[in-house]
Amino acid sequence: MTTAPIARACPASARRFFHDAALVFLGNIAIALFLAALQFESFWPDFIYSQCIGLSIFLSVRTLCQLRRTTKPGLVESAVGIPLGGCVGFVLGAWGNGLSPVEVAQRYPQLMVVSAAGAVFFGAIATYYFHAHARLLEAEAEAHSEKLRRMEQESHAARAELRLLQAQIEPHFLFNTLSNVVGLIDADPPAARAMLLDLTTLLRTSLARTRREEAALSEEIDLLRAYLGIMGRRMGERLAWRIEAQPETLALRLPPLLLQPLVENAIRHGLEPKPEGGELVIICRRLNDRVEIAVTDNGVGLGSALAGSGMGLANVRARLTARYGAAATLELGENPGGGVTAHLTLPLENHAPADR
């Protein structure tokens, strides 16, 4: 379970180690140039001494950090690692120049003092730099983790809000449909029975899909056909309807039951109040990288539609915002010849068939 994180952490630690070692190496070159400029010795002996002492201090401090399981050197690592690394480095530097430490002390006593002072001074500077750098990396990592946690919390909140909005729409649709069935029981029992059978089929399919976060447009159209079939039995010849959908739009994925409130709103507040009824047309077409869905009726007009559309349209807009942000829009407009058109525009994303 933890293999992947460890595999990612190890290369990062290795890269950081070699990055820091490279900085120490370059700093040692600068120290060698500085000592050569003071004419204590030629460049190459100073180069050997500075690299041995500097890298030894670096490795000593880093080893102590590993033993103490810390990512940044502190007071203990500095107090122990700098003198220890300085001594080991001086011995290695002497051997690298073909001398023993005793011979160096006898021939170049001033060099020992300069080397010791330089080791302590530059070692302390380097240790402080790596300590500050490690603290900065920890702060950045903590800020990144906090950002990821916040994004995850926002994602959970958005999904919870989406499910809540769907739960508000499902009873709304169910109760309205059952009211239609009740209205037919006395007037036309066979039609009421047929409508109940259609309703059972519709609910069996739709309730399973509404537990998902998204569905294909083709599935939503199937549900609309079932719903309009139920409404057609109730309204009879007063309701005519048709659905036109371009094949390339059918795989569009969208929140379940997003279109049904628009259709229900058009029938309930546009066509039902009109004595002679009317026609409902649903058109789905692709426009470049977007899909436009138009729900058009020739009912009583915008005033009546807006008067009774509160929860339905508000929930649709809220679900659009939760799912797409500003990338999706819903607009209502009155038709020149009467009635209302609801224009729904969605981004053409995740263009793949949904599971049935």
C-alpha positions, 0 to 999 in steps of 0.5 A: 500500500505504501510502495508508491509514496516511498518510491516517489519520496526516495528519488526526491530525497536523492535529488535533494542530497545531490543538489545540496552536495553540488552547492557544497562542492561549488562553495568549496571551490570558492573557499579554495580560490579565496585561500589561494588569493591569500597566498597561503598555498597554491590553488590545488592543495587548497582545493583538495583541503577545502573539498575534503573538509567541506564535504566531510562536514556536509556528510557528517551533519547529514548523517547525524540528521539521518540518525536523529530522523530529522530533515533539517540540521539543528544545534546538535548536528552543528555542534557535533558534525562541524568539528567532527567533519572538519577533523576528518576532512583535514586528515583526508586533505593532508593525505590527499596532498601527500602529507600526514597531519603531523607534517602539516602541523610542522610545516604549515602551522598557519594553515591549520589555524586557517583551516580550522577557522574556515571550517567552523565559519563556512560550515556554520554558514552552510549548516544554517543555509540548509536548515533554513532551506529545509524549513522552507521546503517543509512549509511549502509541502505543508501548504501544498498538503493543506491546499489538497485537503481544502480542494478535497473538502470542497469536492466532497461538499460539491458532491453532497450539494449535488446529491441534495439538489437531486433529492429535492427534484426526485420527490417533486417529479414523483408527486406531480406524476402521481397527482396525474394518475389520481386525476385519471383513476375515476375518469379513465381507469384503463389509462390510469393503470397504463400510466402506473405501469409506465411510472413503475418502469420509469422509476425503476430506471430513473432511481438507479441512475439518480444515484450516479453523479452523471448520466449520458444524454441518451439516457436522459432522453429515454427518461423524457420519452417515458415521462412525456408518454405518461403526460400524453396519456393524461392530456390526450390530444392537448399535448403533442411532443417530439425530440430531435437529437443529433447523434453526436450529442447523445454521449454527452455526460450530465447530471441525472434528471437535469432536463426533466424539470425543464420539460415538467415546467414547460408542460405544467406552467406553459401547456396545461393552463392553455385550454387547447394545449400545445406542442413541446419540442426538445432539440439537442445539437452540437455547436463547436465544443458545446451542446445546446439543448432547447426545450420549447413550448407554445404555451401561455408565455413567460409570465406564467412559466416564471410564476411557478418555476421557482424550485425547479429552475433554481435547482437546475441552475444550482446543479449546473454551477456545482457541476460546471461552474460558469461553463454552463448556462440556462436562459429562458426566453419568450417565443415571438409566436407565444410560449417559452424556450429554455436554452441550456448550454453545456460544455462538451466534456467527458464525451463517452457513453455512460454505463447502462 
